[in-house]
Every structure is written in structure tokens, then in C-alpha cells.
Amino acid sequence: MALRDRINPHILDLAPYEPGKPIETLERELGISGSVKLASNENPLGPSPRALEAIREALPKLALYPDGGCFYLKERLAEHTG
């Protein structure tokens, strides 16, 4: 059986993602400048200081597998909800 035959038909009908034009191309085509790209889940302000701090704190742990059972999350939720 070919791999394609194992894929659900509605999955095969999905259209591939089509990214938008680069902002430089769009500005050139429209004759404008100073555009802010928001359509591709991008943030022109960058990550928040709190997000950057969380990333810095996580860096030493990147070589470890995550807690698949969410032990600490469940523990905190139990403390919060009683």
C-alpha cells in the first residue's frame, strides 16, 4: 500500500500554505514605505521583556525532554483550585 493511500482524503484536499509577499516587495509595488507586517502572526515590537527572561531561564534546560505528564502544572493547578 502506497503512503498516499493511507492518508485521509480530506487531508489530501487541503491547500498548502501560501506565504504573503515580503514587506519590501509589497511596499515597492504599492509605492509606500513604513508598513508594518501583521498578517503572518508576526509582532513588529518583538517579544516582551518577560518572554525574553523566560527564554533565558529555559536555555539551560533545552537538552532535557519536557515533562510529558505535566507534573508541575498539575501540582500548581491543584494548589490554585484546591
NORWOQUI-V891158 format. One record per pair of residues at least 12 apart in sequence whose C-alpha atoms are under 10 Angstrom apart, sorted by the first residue. I is the first residue (numbers start at 0). GAP is how many residues later the second one is. D is the distance in whole Angstrom. If there is no record, write none. Layout:
I;GAP;D
I;GAP;D
This chain:
18;20;9
18;21;8
19;17;10
19;19;8
19;20;8
21;15;9
22;12;7
22;13;8
22;14;7
